[in-house]
Amino acid sequence: MATKSVSSYAEASIRVLKGLEPVKQRPGMYTRTDNPLHIVQEVIDNAADEALAGTGQRIGVTLHADGSVSVDDDGRGIPFGLHPEEQVPVVEIVFTRLHAGGKFDKGAGGAYSFSGGLHGVGVSVTNALAQRLQVEVWREGQCASLAFGGGDVVEPLVVRKSTASERKHGTRVRVWPDAKYFDSPDLPRGELVHLLRSKAVLLPGVTVSLTVEKAGGPETQTWLYKGGLTDYLQQGLPADPLIPLFAGEQYADGDVSENIAEGEGAAWCVGFTDEGTVLRESYVNLIPTVAGGTHESGLKDGLFQAIKGFIELHALLPKGVKLMPEDVFARASFVLSAKVLDPQFQGQVKERLNSRDALRLVSGYVKPAFELWLSQHVEHGRKLAELVIRQAQTRQRAAQKVEKRKGSGVAVLPGKLTDCESRDIAYNEVFLVEGDSAGGSAKMGRDKETQAVLPLRGKVLNAWEVERDRLFANNEIHDIAVALGVDPHGPADEPDLSGLRYGKVCILSDADVDGSHIQVLLLTLFFRHFPRLIERGHVFVAKPPLFRVDAPARGRKPAAKIYALDDGELTAALDKLRKEGAREGSWSISRFKGLGEMSAEQLWETTLNPETRRLLPVAFGALGFDATVTAMHKLMGKGEAASRRELMELHGDTVDVDV
């Protein structure tokens, strides 16, 4: 009988990717691969960071006839001397090493106090995905040049004395993107123009140009905005604004508060229109954040709190109307430019800002400025109030139409449910909370307008093999079903979901092993007896932090509280503190034994606030519903002990046990 060939798995099977190989193997993890714009943007961002640091006044981009792109600036020029530790030219390290750059050091003596660079992989990714890349640097009376091919040095560093006709300082990078890494080798011209124009807007006094080489001669576009954000938004609005544009900027001075460093702040310009599309652009240290983030949430919060206070002060709100932040933000167009000392982005392409403190930073500056503006322009404030109230009334009427289609029978809600005030399931959410003490913190920390809390006692019944007509014998399951307004059902049923009372059902348990067990039991309940809620995207898992680090002041960064989801994030946070110059052991680490230990403010900031929390959507496995049923049966079935034992024997050594 022939034996089946099995591929060998030994020490030599493990491959270690070196240098820029990780980027070439998985380019989509480091950049967008639909076209080469993002790898070119990495070079443009470096030039913009020089201007942001006050050392450059010009950025020039050229699209050459051979398909290459060059970026030219008059900044300080990348250092080309030997690195003191690596003994390799610094300019070579910048383009060939991941996680190497001049933007990690955020202290007072750092080369870049504020920059878009965070991970130190930007231009090294550009180099890795290029057929060829040439660098020329002018600084300290010398000119240095070198070239790379496929990420490797093909023309070593050459340094010569600058001629009298040459510039004194600056950098020029010319890159030939490798088409094999991209869906299309062509740069989207419209996006590139928009990017360059936005750099000019955000850097008043800096000239930005785009030159395109053509057969009949080069064509050049130049942007130089002296009016800043206001001019830009005024030109981009599709309709006349309802009230004059509201613009301002503010940055922290030497007297800074917790988690806000000197120099952090924002510049903004906001316009409200009654119709048409809205224009919204946000940036962090000149990096466009097309997916928004916490700085936009701060702008929303500041505008909402200010106009809400104005409406209450002048008694303009009709009876029965409740305002929501979206009522103010729905017709707002804006350009927002935030300066954050140590920005935390979602993903390497930096499309969304995740820094929690940015919400408080921007809101803290926008709210008082807008309150003052409204008090100085009362008639404009009244016009805006009318617009906001109309938006709220339209939203409430839409929610009432849904209510009228619901059944007339009303179940008595469980007494321990602390309900929300709103009845609009587009905004409503309920938190299923482990324990009464955690429920108390959640009740105090929640937004009572849209967030409900249902505390659960002990561990919920494993409902995998419980018959549907026996479910309500368990009080906790009965209370969950009644609170949600949906009856238990199977995967083939078509349940009546018109009675659903919350758009989001959020499982909120401790971050430890017991909390994970409760989480699994609740997920089992929903998967087995409420599968349509999962299918339609109504079920979520909240991720509270397990650790809090009280970090000391270091450099320009003030003392701060840093939250970590797990051991991995804790290790990363401590490594970061060390890099920022914090003395070993100068921080204190607290581990939350349970949600009940968190204050209401901490729970809101880390877990409940929609703008700063981590909420994971629950969905069926990648292999589909049937495969998920098989896996769940193996994990939760009473007669599957042998299967679970086999699973533990095969994979038990990969589990990090929390004891």
Order of alpha helices (4+ residues) and beta strands (2+ residues): alpha-alpha-beta-beta-alpha-alpha-beta-beta-beta-beta-alpha-beta-beta-alpha-beta-beta-beta-beta-alpha-alpha-beta-alpha-alpha-beta-alpha-beta-alpha-beta-alpha-alpha-beta-beta-beta-alpha-beta-alpha-beta-alpha-alpha
